[in-house]
């Protein structure tokens, strides 16, 4: 489902149209655009809620928000890669999985 700017502001209590436009301009959130109108996905709404939380609850200053978002995006990317790696390891024969576990244990200090 997609939402207009007005619908997004109505759904997210702490979000104003000015704040939304600022975060779009700063590339913190990237709505789809068609005929000059921005539309937002559920993922965009989640990101906007996160931005409100970072700004209002954690008092992250406006200038630092893009950096914090970039770090969070990188972290999510690493988690996705690790999940795929785990799935690949799980498809290996048991002796291979056991050897991977043994080497991991040795190198990670576990």
MIDOSE-1310 file (N, C-alpha, C; in nm, 2 decimals, decimal comma, always signed):
residues 110
xxxx	+0,08/-0,12/+0,00/+0,00/+0,00/+0,00/+0,09/+0,12/+0,00; +0,04/+0,23/-0,06/+0,12/+0,35/-0,06/+0,03/+0,47/-0,01; +0,10/+0,57/+0,04/+0,04/+0,68/+0,11/+0,09/+0,81/+0,06; +0,00/+0,91/+0,06/+0,04/+1,05/+0,02/+0,11/+1,11/+0,14
xxxx	+0,17/+1,23/+0,12/+0,23/+1,30/+0,23/+0,13/+1,33/+0,34; +0,01/+1,38/+0,30/-0,09/+1,41/+0,40/-0,13/+1,29/+0,48; -0,14/+1,17/+0,42/-0,18/+1,05/+0,48/-0,07/+1,00/+0,58; +0,06/+1,02/+0,54/+0,17/+0,99/+0,63/+0,17/+1,07/+0,75
xxxx	+0,15/+1,20/+0,74/+0,15/+1,29/+0,85/+0,03/+1,26/+0,94; -0,08/+1,22/+0,89/-0,20/+1,18/+0,97/-0,17/+1,05/+1,04; -0,09/+0,96/+0,99/-0,06/+0,83/+1,05/+0,04/+0,84/+1,16; +0,14/+0,93/+1,15/+0,25/+0,94/+1,24/+0,23/+1,07/+1,32
xxxx	+0,20/+1,05/+1,45/+0,16/+1,16/+1,53/+0,27/+1,27/+1,54; +0,39/+1,23/+1,55/+0,50/+1,33/+1,58/+0,55/+1,39/+1,45; +0,50/+1,36/+1,34/+0,55/+1,40/+1,21/+0,46/+1,52/+1,16; +0,53/+1,63/+1,12/+0,47/+1,74/+1,05/+0,50/+1,74/+0,90
xxxx	+0,43/+1,81/+0,82/+0,46/+1,81/+0,68/+0,60/+1,88/+0,66; +0,63/+1,98/+0,74/+0,76/+2,04/+0,73/+0,87/+1,95/+0,76; +0,86/+1,87/+0,87/+0,96/+1,77/+0,90/+0,97/+1,66/+0,79; +0,86/+1,62/+0,74/+0,86/+1,52/+0,63/+0,93/+1,57/+0,51
xxxx	+0,90/+1,69/+0,47/+0,97/+1,75/+0,35/+1,12/+1,77/+0,38; +1,15/+1,81/+0,50/+1,30/+1,82/+0,53/+1,37/+1,69/+0,52; +1,31/+1,58/+0,57/+1,38/+1,45/+0,57/+1,38/+1,39/+0,43; +1,28/+1,43/+0,35/+1,28/+1,38/+0,21/+1,39/+1,46/+0,13
xxxx	+1,40/+1,59/+0,16/+1,50/+1,68/+0,09/+1,64/+1,63/+0,13; +1,66/+1,59/+0,26/+1,79/+1,54/+0,31/+1,82/+1,40/+0,27; +1,73/+1,33/+0,20/+1,74/+1,20/+0,15/+1,74/+1,09/+0,26; +1,68/+1,13/+0,38/+1,67/+1,04/+0,49/+1,56/+0,93/+0,46
xxxx	+1,46/+0,97/+0,37/+1,36/+0,88/+0,33/+1,34/+0,91/+0,18; +1,31/+0,81/+0,10/+1,31/+0,82/-0,04/+1,17/+0,77/-0,10; +1,08/+0,86/-0,10/+0,95/+0,82/-0,15/+0,95/+0,80/-0,31; +0,86/+0,72/-0,36/+0,84/+0,71/-0,50/+0,77/+0,84/-0,55
xxxx	+0,80/+0,88/-0,67/+0,74/+1,00/-0,72/+0,68/+0,96/-0,86; +0,56/+1,01/-0,87/+0,49/+0,99/-1,00/+0,41/+1,12/-1,02; +0,43/+1,18/-1,14/+0,36/+1,31/-1,17/+0,39/+1,42/-1,07; +0,51/+1,41/-1,01/+0,55/+1,51/-0,91/+0,49/+1,49/-0,77
xxxx	+0,41/+1,39/-0,75/+0,36/+1,35/-0,62/+0,43/+1,24/-0,56; +0,47/+1,26/-0,43/+0,54/+1,16/-0,35/+0,44/+1,06/-0,30; +0,48/+0,93/-0,30/+0,40/+0,83/-0,23/+0,50/+0,75/-0,15; +0,45/+0,71/-0,03/+0,53/+0,64/+0,07/+0,48/+0,50/+0,09
xxxx	+0,57/+0,41/+0,12/+0,54/+0,27/+0,15/+0,54/+0,25/+0,30; +0,50/+0,13/+0,34/+0,50/+0,09/+0,48/+0,64/+0,10/+0,53; +0,74/+0,06/+0,45/+0,88/+0,07/+0,49/+0,92/+0,22/+0,52; +0,87/+0,31/+0,43/+0,90/+0,45/+0,45/+0,84/+0,50/+0,58
xxxx	+0,72/+0,45/+0,61/+0,65/+0,49/+0,74/+0,73/+0,44/+0,86; +0,78/+0,32/+0,85/+0,87/+0,27/+0,96/+0,99/+0,35/+0,98; +1,05/+0,39/+0,87/+1,17/+0,47/+0,87/+1,14/+0,61/+0,93; +1,03/+0,67/+0,89/+0,99/+0,80/+0,95/+0,96/+0,79/+1,10
xxxx	+0,90/+0,68/+1,14/+0,88/+0,66/+1,29/+1,01/+0,65/+1,36; +1,11/+0,58/+1,30/+1,24/+0,57/+1,35/+1,31/+0,71/+1,36; +1,29/+0,79/+1,26/+1,35/+0,92/+1,26/+1,29/+1,01/+1,37; +1,16/+1,00/+1,39/+1,09/+1,07/+1,50/+1,15/+1,03/+1,63
xxxx	+1,16/+0,90/+1,65/+1,22/+0,84/+1,77/+1,36/+0,89/+1,80; +1,44/+0,88/+1,70/+1,58/+0,93/+1,71/+1,59/+1,07/+1,75; +1,50/+1,15/+1,68/+1,51/+1,30/+1,70/+1,45/+1,34/+1,83; +1,33/+1,29/+1,86/+1,25/+1,33/+1,98/+1,29/+1,26/+2,11
xxxx	+1,30/+1,13/+2,10/+1,33/+1,05/+2,22/+1,48/+1,04/+2,26; +1,56/+1,03/+2,16/+1,71/+1,01/+2,18/+1,78/+1,14/+2,15; +1,71/+1,25/+2,11/+1,76/+1,38/+2,09/+1,89/+1,38/+2,00; +1,88/+1,30/+1,90/+1,99/+1,30/+1,79/+1,97/+1,43/+1,71
xxxx	+2,07/+1,51/+1,70/+2,05/+1,64/+1,63/+2,03/+1,61/+1,48; +1,97/+1,71/+1,42/+1,92/+1,70/+1,28/+2,04/+1,67/+1,19; +2,16/+1,73/+1,22/+2,27/+1,71/+1,13/+2,33/+1,57/+1,14; +2,31/+1,50/+1,25/+2,36/+1,36/+1,27/+2,27/+1,26/+1,22
xxxx	+2,14/+1,29/+1,19/+2,05/+1,19/+1,15/+2,09/+1,11/+1,02; +2,14/+1,18/+0,92/+2,18/+1,10/+0,80/+2,29/+1,00/+0,83; +2,38/+1,04/+0,92/+2,49/+0,95/+0,96/+2,44/+0,83/+1,04; +2,35/+0,85/+1,13/+2,29/+0,75/+1,22/+2,21/+0,65/+1,12
xxxx	+2,14/+0,71/+1,03/+2,06/+0,62/+0,94/+2,15/+0,54/+0,85; +2,26/+0,60/+0,81/+2,36/+0,53/+0,72/+2,42/+0,41/+0,80; +2,45/+0,43/+0,93/+2,51/+0,33/+1,01/+2,41/+0,21/+1,03; +2,28/+0,25/+1,06/+2,18/+0,15/+1,08/+2,15/+0,07/+0,95
xxxx	+2,15/+0,14/+0,84/+2,14/+0,07/+0,71/+2,25/-0,03/+0,68; +2,37/+0,01/+0,72/+2,49/-0,08/+0,70/+2,47/-0,20/+0,80; +2,43/-0,17/+0,92/+2,41/-0,28/+1,01/+2,30/-0,38/+0,96; +2,19/-0,33/+0,91/+2,09/-0,42/+0,85/+2,15/-0,50/+0,73
xxxx	+2,23/-0,43/+0,65/+2,29/-0,50/+0,54/+2,38/-0,62/+0,58; +2,46/-0,59/+0,69/+2,55/-0,70/+0,74/+2,46/-0,81/+0,80; +2,35/-0,78/+0,87/+2,26/-0,88/+0,92/+2,20/-0,97/+0,81; +2,17/-0,90/+0,70/+2,11/-0,98/+0,58/+2,22/-1,07/+0,52
xxxx	+2,34/-1,02/+0,51/+2,45/-1,11/+0,45/+2,47/-1,22/+0,55; +2,48/-1,20/+0,68/+2,50/-1,31/+0,77/+2,39/-1,41/+0,77; +2,26/-1,36/+0,75/+2,15/-1,45/+0,75/+2,17/-1,54/+0,62; +2,21/-1,49/+0,51/+2,23/-1,57/+0,39/+2,34/-1,66/+0,40
xxxx	+2,45/-1,62/+0,47/+2,56/-1,71/+0,50/+2,52/-1,82/+0,59; +2,44/-1,79/+0,69/+2,39/-1,90/+0,78/+2,31/-2,00/+0,70; +2,22/-1,95/+0,62/+2,14/-2,04/+0,54/+2,22/-2,13/+0,44; +2,33/-2,07/+0,39/+2,42/-2,15/+0,30/+2,49/-2,26/+0,38
xxxx	+2,54/-2,22/+0,50/+2,61/-2,32/+0,59/+2,51/-2,43/+0,63; +2,39/-2,40/+0,66/+2,29/-2,50/+0,70/+2,26/-2,60/+0,59; +2,28/-2,56/+0,47/+2,26/-2,65/+0,35/+2,38/-2,75/+0,33; +2,48/-2,73/+0,40/+2,60/-2,81/+0,38/+2,59/-2,95/+0,46
xxxx	+2,66/-3,05/+0,42/+2,66/-3,17/+0,49/+2,71/-3,15/+0,63; +2,66/-3,24/+0,72/+2,69/-3,23/+0,87/+2,84/-3,22/+0,89; +2,93/-3,30/+0,83/+3,07/-3,28/+0,86/+3,13/-3,14/+0,82; +3,08/-3,09/+0,72/+3,12/-2,95/+0,68/+3,07/-2,85/+0,78
xxxx	+2,94/-2,86/+0,82/+2,89/-2,77/+0,92/+2,97/-2,78/+1,05; +3,00/-2,90/+1,09/+3,08/-2,93/+1,22/+3,22/-2,86/+1,21; +3,28/-2,87/+1,09/+3,41/-2,81/+1,07/+3,40/-2,66/+1,08; +3,30/-2,61/+1,01/+3,28/-2,46/+1,02/+3,26/-2,42/+1,16
xxxx	+3,18/-2,49/+1,24/+3,15/-2,45/+1,38/+3,28/-2,46/+1,46; +3,36/-2,56/+1,44/+3,49/-2,58/+1,51/+3,58/-2,46/+1,48; +3,60/-2,42/+1,35/+3,68/-2,31/+1,32/+3,63/-2,18/+1,37; +3,50/-2,16/+1,36/+3,44/-2,04/+1,41/+3,46/-2,03/+1,56
xxxx	+3,45/-2,14/+1,63/+3,47/-2,14/+1,78/+3,61/-2,10/+1,81; +3,71/-2,16/+1,74/+3,85/-2,13/+1,76/+3,88/-1,98/+1,74; +3,83/-1,93/+1,63/+3,86/-1,79/+1,59/+3,78/-1,68/+1,67; +3,67/-1,72/+1,72/+3,59/-1,62/+1,79/+3,61/-1,62/+1,94
xx	+3,69/-1,71/+1,99/+3,72/-1,72/+2,13/+3,60/-1,78/+2,21; +3,52/-1,85/+2,15/+3,41/-1,92/+2,22/+3,45/-2,05/+2,27
